[in-house]
Amino acid sequence: MPDAPPIDLSAIPESQRAAVLAVLQENGALKEANRRLEHLVAELNHVVHGKRSEKLSDDDRQLAFEDLETAVAEVETRREQAAPSTQTPRATRQRNLGHLPADLPRIERVIEPASLECPCGCGRMHQIGEDRTERLDIVPAQLRVLVDIRPKYACRICSDGVTQAPAAPRLIEGGLPTEGAIAHVLVSKFADHLPFYRQGQILARSGIQVDRSTLADWAGTAAFHLGPVVDRLAEHIKSSGKLFMDETTAPVLDPGRGRTKTGYLWALARDDRGWGGEDPPGVVFTYQPSRAGAHAEQILQGFDGILQLDGYTGYDRLTRPSRKGGAPITVAHCWAHARRKLKEVFDRDGSEIAAEGLRRIAELYRIEAEIRGMGPGQRLSARQARSAPLVAEFGDWLQAQRLRISAKSRLGEKLTYIHRQWGGLQTFLHDGRVEMDSNAVENLIRPIALTRKNALFAGHDEGGRTWARIASLIATAKINGVAPFAYLKATLEAIAAGHPASRIDELLPWNFTP
């Protein structure tokens, strides 16, 4: 719609000019706000749907969402302020009303009228009802001091001695922190990705001076005491017949060279929720200074069964008769990695061959989405009837394309990668417990990358081992729907009180009851 012609204010009576000018300014502000809002919404849609968004990491994409949504909220607020009489409250402000947890403490404030006397002079009015409005309030982390007072008692008549209760057990004897404080430090670093020096800065703003070396000491002491729990967690997970495994880098400071070296966190995970398995999900991280396949062999000692993993050649030794620590492992390779290889080529070159491969893999995933959550027998039957023919056709297509395309080309390399994994890519057709991909373990190691990004590196190989140990318990708690802080606090308190080793299973995250 074309803009309205400008108004000649001189033709308007002087007494009305101020009101007309105010209306014009209000309309101008609304138009500008609308133009900016349209621009921001277009940018937000581009981040969500545009091709460039596929090149952003998950963290980068989330940052883009946050900044754009913040800007949109700012513009909408400006529009409401510019025309308060015509704007309705935004739906986003209503989204959580009525959904605040019932167990949150309620602080009630009764807001009375300025006067309860009836305007007609009839006397004092009576309450006939009320409106209740709930809003979420946040109080910054409250620091407090727990003071243990142990009275001493003695008899006034005899002199047989003094009676006094023993001191409450502590994880760190003579130390400053409670077990709750230690749990908070662990969760802040290994779940919320706050390095110790930043935690020290936050405490300093509340007047508490705690050096980061002291925080590190607390974490190290806790890691030592939690070690047997993590070891038992690993034993429990390795008793399963099917696991996931993956590894991710963990930069570690190398003081001798004045820079970082690359260590690795190896993740061994169990997640049987896709087929309704009874064993609870869990993950154990193990720090190793390299990516050598011998480390995987060592971690998997005592495990026999099916291992879901990517195409890293370091795992090849696990399938050989010479494998140490158990029988040769059956490998289930990852279709998500195969799809990723083709996606890389399609995004760069728009290859029709890559597009065809992606279409064929998508058909398999559609079947998996339909049977997810069914029992292993039902899943196996559906795969044999529906997926197996599609996989066979994919295999024929794959070989035909490899004959046409140079193995040295970019697409040829990706097809060769899929060909090398072909046996393991068919394992899911023969066992209903097996997933099509190893996304379950990749999702578990994603928080490690954020801690790595924020903390920059571990200060030592031992720091990497502490990282792995605490991350194991936090990640396992989270995937079992357990609050990491509550779990770690209760577990550290139990250990300080002398929890017997014979009942260590009670301390596993999935057995925690708030």
N, C-alpha and C positions, 0 to 999 in steps of 0.2 A: 504494500500500500504506500503511495507517495506521501512524503511528509506534508503536513498542513502548511499553508502559506504563513509567513511571519505576521504577528499581530502588531498593529501600530498602537503602542501604549498611549500616545498623545490623544488618541480618539476616545479614550476611556476616561470617565470622570476620575478626578484625582483621588477621591475617597475610596475608589475600588481598585486602583492600580496595584497596591501592595498585594491584595488577595490574588489578582490575576497573575502577577509576576510569580507568586509562590506556586501556583498551579503549573505554570510553564516550567519552572525549575524542577518541580517534582516529576513532570512528564519526561523532561530531559534526562534526569537521573535514572528513571525506569528504563528508558530506551537504551542507555549506555549499559545498564546492568544486564538487560536482556541480550544485548550483543555479546557481552563478555561471557555470559552463561552459555550461549550457543557455541561459542568458540571452545570453552572448556569441555562441554559435553562431547564435541567432535574429537577433541584430543583424547578424552577418556575412552571413547569408542575405538580410536585408533590403537591405543595401548592394548585394548582387549582383543580386537579383531584384526588389526593390521598385521601384515607380514613381518614388519620390523619387530613386533613384540616377541616373535619366536626367537629372536637373537638375544633377548634380555634374559638374565638369570632370574630365578624365582625372587631373590632378594631385591634385585633392581626393579622388577615388575611391581612388587609390593610397595616399594618406595614411590613409584610413579602413581599407583593407585592412591596412596595416602596423600601425596601432595596435591593431586588433582581434585580429590574429594574434599580436601580442606579448602581449596580455592572455590569450589562450587558452593560449599556451605557459607563461605564469606559473602559471595555474590548474592545468594538467596537471602541472607540476613540483611544485606544492604537494600534489597528490593522490599523486604518487609518494613524496614525502617522508613523507606521513601514513601510507601503508601500503606500505612498500617490499617487503614479502614477497609481496603479492598483485598488485602492478602489474607489467605487462610494459613493456619499453622502447617508447617511442613510435615509430611508423613514420617520422615526420618526421625522426628522428635517423638513419635508415638510408638516406635517399633518395639521397645522393651517394657512398656507399661504393662503391669500385671504379671510380669515374668521374673520379678526379683525373688530370689530364693527365700523360702519361708523361714529358714534357720538363721538368716541374717538378723542381727539385733536391730530393733526398731526404737528410735528416739522420737517420741511423740511431742509435738508442740501444739498446744491449743491456742488458736488465734481468735480472740474474742472481739466483738464489735466495740467501738469506742464507748458506746452507751447501750445499756439494756433496758432503758426506759422507753415505753411506747410513745411514739411521736404524737399520738392523740391524747396523751395524758392519762391513759387507763391504768398505768402502774408498770410494774416490772414484767418483761416478757419471759415466756417459758420456752425452753429448747424443744423443738419438734423434729429435729433430725440433724444430720451433719454431712458434710462432704469430706472425704478422705483422699488425699493426693500423696502418692509415694514417689520419692526421687532418690536416686543413688547418691550417697555422699561418700567421700573418700578421705580418710585420715592418714597422713603419711606414716610410714613404719614407725611404730612406737618403741622407743628404747626405754628399758626399765632396769632396775637393779633388784635382784632377788637377794634378800638378806636372810641368812639362816641363823637363827638364835637358838642356842642350846643351853637352857638353864642348868645350873649345877645345884644339886640338892645334897644336904648333909643333915644328920640327926643332931638335935640340940642336946641329947642326953649322952649318947655313946660317941665313940670316935672311930667307928668301923670303916670310914671312908666316904668318898664323894660319889654320888650317882649322877650320871650324865648320859643322854642319848648319844649313840655314835653319829659321826658326821654322815650326811647324805652322800651316797656314792657319786663319784664324778668320773667322767671320761678322762679329763686332764686334771690330775691331782694338783691342788694349789694354783690352778690356772684361773684366768679371768672369765672364760665363757661358760655358759650353760650348754647343755646338749642342743637346746633349741637355737642358740646363737651359732653353734657350729653348723647345724643343719641349714640355717639361713645362708651362711657363707658358701656352703657347698652348692645349694640350689641356685644362688645368685650367679656363681661362676659357670657351673656345668649344665644348668637348665636355662637361665636367663642371659648367659654369655657375658657376664660382667667380670672383667679381670680383677685381680685383688687390688691393684692400685686404684681402680675406679671405685671399688667398694670402700677403700680407705678414705677417698675424697668425700663420698656420701656420708660416712660416719663423722668425718671432721665437721661437716656442716651442722651436725647436732652436738658438737662439742666433745666428741669422743675421738681421741687420738690413738689409733691402732695402726701400727706400721704394717705394710703389706707382707713383710717377712713373718710377722706374727700371725697374720691370716693364713699364710702358707703353712706355718707350723701347725695350726689347728687342722687344716685340711689333710696334712700328711699324717697326723695322729689318727684322725678319723679313718683315713684310707687303710692304715694298718689294721685297725680294729674291725673294719668291714671286710677285710680280705677273706676270712673264712666264709662269709656269707656269699661273696662273689664266686669263690671256688665251688661252693655247694650249688650255686645257681648254674654254673657251667656243667657240673656233673648231671644235674637234673635235665638240662637241655640236651646233652649228648646221649641221654638214654632213649631219645626219640629215634624213629626210623627214617625221618626226613627232615632235613634242615636247609637253611639258606646260608650262603657265605659271600662276603664281599670285603673289600678293603678300601681305605681312603687315606690320603696323605695327612701326616701330622708333623708339620715343621718343628724342629727341635734346635735350640741354640747349641752351636758348636764353639765353645769358648776358645779352643786352640786355634781356630781359623778366624775367629771374630765375625762369624756369620752363621746362618742356619743350615742345617742339613735336613734331609727328608727322611723322617720316620714314617711308620704306617700303623694305623689302627685297623685291626682285622675284626670284622663283625661276624659272629656266629649266632644265627637267630632261628627261633621256632615260631611259626605262626600257622596254626591249623584251623583258623576261623573260616577259611574259604570252603572247607568241607565239613565243618561242624565237629572237629576234633575236640576231645575232652581236655587235653593238656593245655594249660594256660600259655599264652604267648610270652616270649622272653628273648633277651639278647644279651650276649656277653662280648665286650670289646677286649681285645688283647693288643697291647703295644709291642711292636717289634721294630728294630732299627732298619729293616729293609723289606722289600717285597718278594724276597726269595721264596720259592715254593716250599722249601723245607720248613718254613714257619707255619704254613697251612697244615703240613703233615704233622707237625708237633702239636698244634692246637687241637687237631681232630683225633688225637690218640684216644682210643676207646670208643670211637663212633663207627658204626657200620650201618650203611643204608644208602639213601638217595640224597645227593647234595645238589641244590639248585644254585647256579652261579653263572657268571658271565664267561666270555671266551678267553680269559687270561691264560696263557700257556703255562704259567706257574702251577696251575692246578692239575696238569696232565699227570704228574707223578702219583696222584691219588688213585688213579684208575689202574695202575700197574700191579702185577702180582708181587712185586718187590716192595709194595707200600709198607712202611713201618707203622705199627700201632693198630693194625686191623686189616681186614680183608679189603680187596679192591673196591672202591666206591663206585656206585652207579651215578652218573652225572646227568642232570637235567639242565640243558642250556636255556638261555633266555631269549624269547621271541621279541621282547621289547628292545634288546640290543640289536637284533637283526633288523627290526623296523627302523631303529635309529640310524643305522648305516645307510639304508635306502633314503631316509628322510634328508640326510645330509646332502646326498647327490641331487635329490629333487629340488631342495631349496636353492642350491647353487646353479644347477643347469636346467631345471625344469624337465628332466629326463622322463620320457614316456614309459621307458622300461621300469624305472624306479617307481613311477606312479602306479604301474600295473602291479608291481610287487607289494606296494603299500595297500592297494585295494584288496588283494588276496589275503594279506595278513589281517586286515580289518574284518573280513568275513569270519575268521577264526575267533577274533576277540568278541564279535557279536554273540557267538555261541557261548563263549565263556561267561559273558555277562548274564545270560539267561540261566545258566546252571550253577552260578555261584551260590554257595550256602547249602546245596544239596549234598547228600551223603556220597562217599567215594564210589559206591556201586552205581548210583544213578549217573554220576558224572562220567564214569568210565563207559557206561552204556551209550550215553549221548555222544561222547567223543568218538567211539568206535563207529557209530552209525552216521554221524554228521561231519565230524572234524577230520577223521582219517582219510576219506576220499579227497577232501580239499588239500590236505597236506601232501598226499600223493601227487595231485595235480601240480601243486607248487614245486615239488621236487622235479617233476618233468620239465616244467617251465624254467626252473633254475638252470638245469643242465643245458637246455636249448639256448638260453641267453649266454651262458659261459662259452659255448662254442662260437657264438657270433661276435663276442666282444673281447678285445685284447685284455689279458690278465693284468697288464701293466697300466691300463687306464684307471681313472678314479672309480668308475662304476665297476670295472672288472675286479678291483681290489675288494670292494664291498661284497660282491657276489662270491668271491673266493672265501671271504670270512664266513659267510653264511654256509657255504659248502663244507668248510672244515668243522662246523658245529652241527652238521646235519643229523648225526646219530643222536646227540643229546637233545636236539630240538624235537625229536619224536618221542622222548621218554614220557611226556604227559599223556600220550595216547594209550599207554599201557598201565597206568596207575592213577586212580581217581583222586589220590591225595596230592598229586603233583600239580603245581600251578604252571601256567604258560610262561611266566617270567619270574624274575627275582626282584620285582618292584617292592615286595614287602621289606626286604632287608635294605634296599636303597632308601626307602622312606625313613628307616630307623637311623641311618648314618647321616641324613641331611642336617640334623641339628649340630653334628660334629663340625660341619663346614662353617656354620655360623660362629661357633665358639672359636674356631681356628681363625676366622676373619677378624673377630673382635680382639682376641688375645694375642694375635700375631704369631706366636709360637709358644711351645713349651720350653721352659728354661733348661731342661736336662732330660736325659732318657728316663730317669726316675719320675720326672714330672709327667712324662707321657704315660707311664704305668699308672700313676695316680689318676690321671685324666680318664684312662680306660676303665679303671675300677669304679670310680664314682659314676661315670656316664652309664655303665652297665645297669646299676641299680636305679638310676633316675629314668632311663629309657624304659626299663621293664615295668617300673611303677606306672609310668604314663600310659603304656599300651594296655595295662590292666585296669585303667580307670582309677588309679590310686594317686592322691596328691603327694608329690615327691617330698615336700617339706614335712608333712605330717608323718609320712613313713620313716624318713631319715631321723627325725627327732625321736620318735618312739623306739626305733631300732637302736640308736646310740644310747638312749636311756636304759634300754634292756641290757645292752652289752656292759654299760657301766655298773649295773646292778648285779652282774655276774650270771647272765643268762647261760644255762648249761649247754655245752657243745652237743650233747646228745639230742637236744631239741632244736637244732639250728634250722630245721625246715620251717619252724614257726616264724622265722625272721625273713623268709623269702617274700618279695613284694606282693605276690598274689595272695598270700595268706594274711596280709595285714588287714585288721579291722579297726576303723577309726574309733 
